[in-house]
């Protein structure tokens, strides 16, 4: 924002200090003058002690005023000078932390998010502001780094199907006698994967911007719907799918929460044991929260690997089957949808193998 030039805060504080000191000095001198008037008569009579005693009357108050006024003016001038100099020094010392904060703000505005204020000293208003600004820079730097990684990964993921499509088209152009049906099938597969990736990116952006209408939602019904939809996939892979739990009322986007539940159940089915795997889907209610828990059997996972699975395009390749590789955004979408609904997402490896995913969402205010 363009602003017209004005007085600096330091100069304003200096003038304020000097003005306050002048007012205090005037009041003090006025109080002294009023005090003197109480004990000094208006006029005084002087009697001589010689034989011819004479009387002379002269004004005492006016004489006192002639003596008092110049000295009072000198005191006020001193107070003004002292207030200006002292106020300028004090204002500079008080505003020194603000100068560091301003410098850090401009540095961050120029793109350097690694700079920190780290204001020393005991806690006060300026240090609280500096600490809050440092914390904001930490979160902003992490967010920007995450967005850069996401953009790089998304570019790489989108480039791969496009490069494959170009190679298939070049092959068909170079060999017109080649079986076009095979080329079309492979192009269909590649384009389907690219469309799925783009749709996942759009869904991720929509959830991250919270551009959805909130409405009452029963999470248990969404869990049953997702389980019913993915039951054929579970039967095809020999995975037993079990659902349990009662009514879990919350508020949010039914479409996004259904996508969240479907992603969790789908991942639990796909990343499972080769044969005789199991998936447990449970919904429940806790104080001021509803809970969706999805567990599955599978290979044993380390906590370090589990902590990275919500990052975009992290697939945990050791658990991926070629026919269900996905686009690497399943749990990233789950995390974003959970955060958009003011919930928490927890991932933990199961001791016997597999993973337990817990989603906690605020309960509906209309629920008993």
C-alpha positions in Angstrom: 0.0 0.0 0.0 1.3 3.4 -1.0 1.1 5.9 1.9 2.0 9.6 2.1 5.1 10.3 4.2 4.5 11.2 7.8 6.2 11.6 11.2 8.2 8.7 12.5 7.0 6.8 15.6 10.2 7.8 17.3 9.6 11.5 16.7 5.9 11.1 17.8 7.0 9.4 21.0 9.7 12.1 21.6 7.1 14.9 21.2 4.8 13.0 23.4 7.4 12.6 26.1 8.4 16.3 25.9 4.8 17.5 25.9 3.9 15.4 28.9 7.0 16.7 30.7 6.0 20.3 29.9 2.5 19.8 31.1 3.8 18.2 34.3 6.2 21.1 34.8 3.5 23.8 34.2 1.3 22.0 36.7 4.1 21.8 39.3 5.0 25.5 38.9 1.3 26.5 39.1 1.0 24.5 42.3 4.1 26.2 43.8 2.7 29.6 42.8 -0.7 28.9 44.3 1.0 27.6 47.5 3.0 30.8 47.7 0.0 33.0 47.3 -1.6 31.4 50.3 1.1 32.7 52.6 2.2 35.9 50.9 0.1 39.1 51.4 -0.9 41.2 48.5 0.8 44.3 50.0 3.3 44.8 52.8 4.0 47.8 55.1 7.6 48.8 56.0 8.0 50.8 59.3 11.3 52.6 59.8 12.9 52.6 63.3 14.2 56.2 63.5 12.7 58.9 65.6 10.5 60.0 62.7 8.8 56.7 62.1 7.5 56.4 58.6 5.4 53.9 56.9 5.8 52.6 53.3 3.6 50.2 51.4 4.8 48.1 48.5 3.2 45.2 46.5 4.7 41.9 47.6 2.9 39.6 45.1 3.9 41.6 42.1 7.5 41.7 43.2 7.4 38.0 43.8 5.9 37.4 40.4 8.7 39.5 38.8 11.3 37.2 40.5 9.3 33.9 40.0 8.3 34.3 36.4 11.8 34.4 34.7 13.0 31.5 36.7 9.8 29.5 36.0 10.3 30.2 32.3 13.9 29.0 32.5 12.8 25.8 34.2 10.2 25.2 31.5 12.7 25.8 28.8 15.1 23.3 30.5 12.3 20.8 30.8 11.4 21.2 27.1 15.0 20.6 26.0 15.5 17.7 28.5 12.2 16.2 27.3 13.2 16.4 23.7 16.6 14.9 24.1 15.6 12.4 26.7 12.5 11.4 24.8 14.5 10.9 21.6 17.0 8.6 23.4 14.3 6.6 25.3 12.1 6.3 22.2 15.1 4.9 20.2 15.9 2.4 22.9 12.2 1.3 23.2 11.8 1.0 19.4 15.1 -0.8 18.7 13.3 -4.3 18.8 10.7 -2.9 16.3 13.5 -2.0 13.9 14.8 -5.6 14.0 11.2 -6.9 13.4 10.8 -4.6 10.5 14.1 -5.7 8.9 13.1 -9.3 9.3 9.7 -8.6 7.7 11.3 -7.0 4.7 13.8 -9.8 4.4 10.9 -12.3 4.4 9.0 -10.2 1.9 12.0 -10.5 -0.5 11.8 -14.3 -0.4 14.3 -15.2 2.4 12.2 -17.2 4.9 15.2 -18.7 6.7 15.9 -15.4 8.6 14.8 -15.3 12.3 14.6 -12.4 14.7 15.5 -14.2 17.8 15.0 -11.2 20.0 16.9 -11.6 23.3 15.7 -10.4 26.7 12.8 -11.1 29.0 9.2 -11.4 27.8 7.4 -8.3 26.8 5.1 -7.1 24.0 7.9 -6.7 21.4 9.4 -10.1 22.2 6.0 -11.8 22.0 5.5 -10.2 18.6 9.0 -11.3 17.5 8.5 -14.9 18.8 5.1 -15.1 17.0 6.7 -13.8 13.8 9.5 -16.4 14.1 7.0 -19.1 14.6 5.0 -17.9 11.5 8.2 -17.9 9.5 8.9 -21.5 10.5 5.5 -22.6 9.4 5.6 -20.6 6.2 9.1 -21.9 5.3 7.9 -25.5 5.9 4.7 -24.8 3.8 6.6 -23.3 0.9 9.1 -26.1 0.9 6.2 -28.6 0.9 4.6 -26.8 -2.0 7.8 -26.7 -3.9 8.2 -30.5 -3.4 4.6 -31.0 -4.4 5.0 -28.9 -7.5 8.1 -30.8 -8.5 6.6 -34.2 -7.8 3.3 -33.3 -9.6 5.3 -32.1 -12.7 7.3 -35.3 -12.7 4.1 -37.5 -12.3 2.3 -35.6 -15.1 5.3 -35.8 -17.4 5.5 -39.5 -17.1 2.2 -40.4 -18.7 2.6 -37.7 -21.3 6.0 -39.0 -22.2 4.6 -42.6 -22.5 1.8 -41.4 -24.7 4.2 -39.6 -27.0 6.4 -42.7 -27.2 3.4 -44.8 -28.1 2.2 -42.4 -30.8 5.7 -42.1 -32.2 5.9 -45.9 -32.4 2.5 -46.1 -34.1 3.6 -43.4 -36.6 6.9 -45.2 -37.3 5.3 -48.6 -37.8 1.8 -48.2 -39.4 1.5 -51.9 -39.7 1.7 -52.3 -35.9 -1.3 -53.6 -34.0 -3.3 -50.4 -33.3 -5.5 -52.1 -30.8 -2.6 -52.7 -28.5 -1.5 -49.1 -28.8 -5.0 -47.8 -28.1 -5.3 -50.0 -25.0 -2.0 -48.8 -23.6 -2.9 -45.2 -24.4 -6.2 -45.7 -22.7 -4.5 -47.0 -19.6 -1.9 -44.2 -19.5 -4.6 -41.5 -20.1 -6.8 -43.0 -17.4 -3.9 -42.7 -14.9 -3.2 -39.1 -16.0 -6.9 -38.2 -15.6 -6.9 -39.8 -12.1 -3.9 -37.8 -11.2 -5.4 -34.5 -12.3 -8.7 -35.3 -10.5 -6.7 -36.1 -7.4 -4.8 -32.8 -7.6 -8.1 -30.9 -8.1 -9.6 -32.6 -5.1 -6.5 -31.9 -3.0 -6.7 -28.2 -4.0 -10.4 -28.0 -3.2 -10.0 -29.6 0.2 -7.0 -27.4 1.0 -8.9 -24.2 0.2 -11.9 -25.4 2.3 -14.3 -24.4 -0.5 -17.1 -26.6 0.5 -20.4 -26.4 2.3 -20.7 -27.9 5.7 -23.7 -30.2 6.5 -24.6 -32.9 9.0 -22.8 -36.2 8.1 -23.0 -39.6 9.7 -19.5 -41.1 9.3 -20.7 -44.6 10.0 -22.9 -44.5 6.8 -20.0 -43.3 4.8 -17.8 -46.2 6.1 -20.6 -48.7 5.1 -20.9 -47.1 1.7 -17.1 -47.2 1.0 -16.9 -50.8 2.2 -19.8 -51.8 0.0 -18.3 -50.1 -3.0 -14.9 -51.7 -2.5 -16.1 -55.1 -1.5 -15.6 -56.6 -5.1 -12.0 -55.4 -5.0 -11.5 -57.0 -1.5 -13.0 -60.3 -2.7 -10.8 -60.2 -5.8 -7.7 -59.9 -3.6 -8.9 -62.4 -1.0 -9.2 -59.7 1.7 -11.8 -60.0 4.4 -13.5 -56.6 5.0 -15.1 -56.1 8.4 -17.1 -53.0 9.5 -18.4 -52.1 12.9 -19.5 -49.1 15.1 -22.4 -46.9 15.8 -23.7 -43.6 14.7 -21.0 -40.9 14.4 -22.5 -37.5 13.7 -20.2 -34.7 12.4 -20.4 -31.8 10.1 -18.6 -31.2 6.8 -18.7 -32.1 3.1 -20.3 -35.5 2.6 -18.5 -35.9 -0.8 -15.0 -35.1 0.7 -15.5 -37.3 3.8 -16.7 -40.1 1.5 -13.6 -39.6 -0.5 -11.5 -39.7 2.7 -13.2 -43.0 3.8 -12.9 -44.6 0.4 -9.2 -43.7 0.1 -8.5 -45.3 3.5 -10.4 -48.5 2.8 -8.9 -48.7 -0.7 -5.4 -48.3 0.6 -6.0 -50.9 3.3 -7.2 -53.4 0.7 -4.5 -52.8 -1.8 -1.6 -52.7 0.7 -2.3 -55.9 2.4 -1.1 -59.5 2.5 -1.1 -61.4 -0.8 -3.6 -63.9 0.5 -6.0 -64.0 3.5 -5.6 -60.4 4.4 -8.1 -58.5 6.7 -9.3 -54.9 6.9 -11.2 -53.6 9.9 -13.3 -50.4 9.6 -14.6 -49.0 12.9 -16.5 -45.9 13.8 -17.0 -44.6 17.3 -17.7 -41.5 19.5 -15.4 -39.9 22.0 -15.9 -36.8 24.1 -16.4 -34.0 21.6 -15.1 -36.1 18.7 -16.1 -38.9 16.3 -13.5 -41.4 15.3 -12.9 -43.5 12.1 -10.4 -46.2 12.4 -9.1 -48.3 9.5 -6.7 -51.2 10.2 -5.3 -53.8 7.9 -2.9 -56.7 8.0 0.3 -56.6 5.9 4.0 -56.3 6.1 5.6 -54.9 9.2 6.4 -51.2 8.7 8.8 -48.9 10.6 7.5 -45.8 12.3 9.9 -43.7 10.1 8.2 -45.0 6.9 4.7 -44.6 8.3 5.4 -40.9 9.2 6.2 -40.1 5.6 3.1 -41.8 4.0 0.9 -38.7 4.1 3.4 -36.8 2.0 2.3 -36.3 -1.6 3.5 -39.0 -4.1 4.9 -41.2 -1.3 3.7 -44.7 -2.1 5.8 -46.9 0.1 6.9 -48.8 -3.0 7.8 -52.0 -1.1 4.0 -52.5 -0.5 2.8 -51.6 -4.0 1.3 -54.0 -6.5 1.8 -53.1 -10.1 -1.9 -53.1 -11.0 -2.9 -50.8 -8.1 -0.1 -48.4 -7.9 -2.3 -45.3 -7.7 -1.1 -41.8 -8.0 0.5 -41.4 -4.6 -2.0 -38.9 -3.3 -4.4 -41.2 -1.4 -3.2 -40.4 2.1 -2.2 -36.9 1.2 -5.8 -36.3 0.3 -6.9 -37.9 3.5 -4.6 -35.6 5.5 -5.8 -32.5 3.7 -9.5 -33.3 4.0 -9.0 -34.1 7.7 -7.3 -30.8 8.3 -10.0 -28.9 6.3 -12.5 -30.4 8.7 -10.5 -29.3 11.8 -9.7 -33.0 12.6 -6.5 -35.0 13.3 -5.0 -37.9 11.4 -2.9 -40.5 13.2 -0.9 -43.3 11.5 0.7 -46.1 13.5 2.2 -49.4 12.5 0.6 -52.5 13.9 2.9 -54.8 15.8 1.7 -57.8 13.8 2.1 -56.0 10.5 0.0 -53.5 8.6 -1.1 -50.1 9.7 -3.7 -48.4 11.8 -5.1 -45.1 10.6 -7.3 -43.0 12.9 -9.3 -40.0 11.9 -10.8 -37.8 14.6 -13.3 -35.1 13.6 -15.3 -32.7 15.8 -18.7 -34.1 16.7 -21.8 -32.4 15.3 -23.1 -29.6 17.7 -26.6 -30.9 17.1 -25.9 -34.4 18.4 -26.9 -35.3 21.9 
